[in-house]
Amino acid sequence: MDPQAPNIPPNNSGPLTIISMAVFVLMSLAVVGFFYYQNQQLKDIIANYPTPVVSISPSIIPSPTIEATASASPIANKTIKPSSTPKACTMEAKICPDGSAVGRSGPNCEFAPCPTP
């Protein structure tokens, strides 16, 4: 034996290191598997979620009337009256499958069609 070499005991921690690494790998796999399972559950919930209809209080949009005073133009002296009585639609929005929203319009206050992709 060399007198200058330090007296180091042999390393007997090999089995303990292997076991601790195996436990670490198994725990990591369990965490990854848990998150994968949760992601799949969330995808199923979102896929089966009903399309919401957002409802906002109704409002009346007045039709324009112009009362003009004396002017050089003969058109400016006329009053423009609406051809029919105004109809108020509720200000609801329908959420389309692509994420956009459409509102009610037209004489029957029906939802506008969703845009095609």
N, C-alpha and C positions, 0 to 999 in steps of 0.2 A: 504494500500500500504506500502511496506517495504521501510523505509527511506534509506537503504543502496543500494538498487537496482538502477542501472543507468536508466535514463529516455530515453529509446530507442523508436523511433517512429515505428509503425507497418510497415512491408514490403509490399508495394503495387505494386511491380514490377513483379508479377506473370504473368499477361497477356503479358507484353512486352517480358519477357524471352521466353515464349512459342512461340510467333510470330517470334522472332529473330531465334530461333532454327528451326522452320519450314522453314523459308526463307533459312537458311544455308543448310538444308537437300535438299530442292528443287534445289538450285544452284549446290550442289554436284552431284545430279542425272543428271542435265543438262550437266555438264562437262563430266561425265562418258558416257552419251549417245552420246555426240559429238565425243569423242575419239573412241567409238565403231563403229559409223557410218564411221568415217575416215578410220579405220582399214579395214572395209568391202570394202570400195571403193578401197583401195590400193590392197587388195587381188584380186579384179576383174581386176584391171589394170595389175597386174603381171600375172594373169592367161591368159590374152588375148595378152600379149606382144609377138611379133614375135621372133623366135630364131635367134640371131645375128650370122653373119659370120664375123670373124675377118680376115682382109686382111693385109698381110705384103708383102713387095716388093719381087719379085722372086729372087732366087739365084740359082747358078749352083754348084752342088756338083761334083767335078772332080772325075773321076774314077782313081783308083790307077795304076800307072806304076812304075816299079822298074827297074832302070838301075844299074846293079851290076858291080863291077870291078872284076879283076882276084881274084879268091879265090880257096880254096882247094875243095869246093863243086861244083859239076857240075850243080846243080840246081841254085846256086847263079849267074852263068854266063848267065842265060837266062833273057830275057826281057818279062815281063808279059804285054800283051796288052789287052785292053778291047774287049770283044766279039762283042759289038755293040756300036753305038755312044751313049753318055750319053744324057739323057733327063732331063730337068729341070722342076720341078713342082713349081707352086707358093706356097709360104709359108703361106697359109691361114689356119685358124683353125675353125672348126665347134663346137659350144657349144652344147653338148648333154643335154637331159632333166635332167640327174642326176647331171649336173654341170661340168662334165669333158669335155675335149676338144680333138678332133681328127683332124689329119692333112691329107693332100693329100698324096697318095702313089700309087705304082704300075705303070705299063706301061701306063695306061690311065689317071694317076693323079686324081683318084677318091678319095673322102673322105672315110677313113676307117670306118667300121660300129661302131656305138656307143656300148659301153659295156652294156650287159644285166644285170639287177639287180639280 
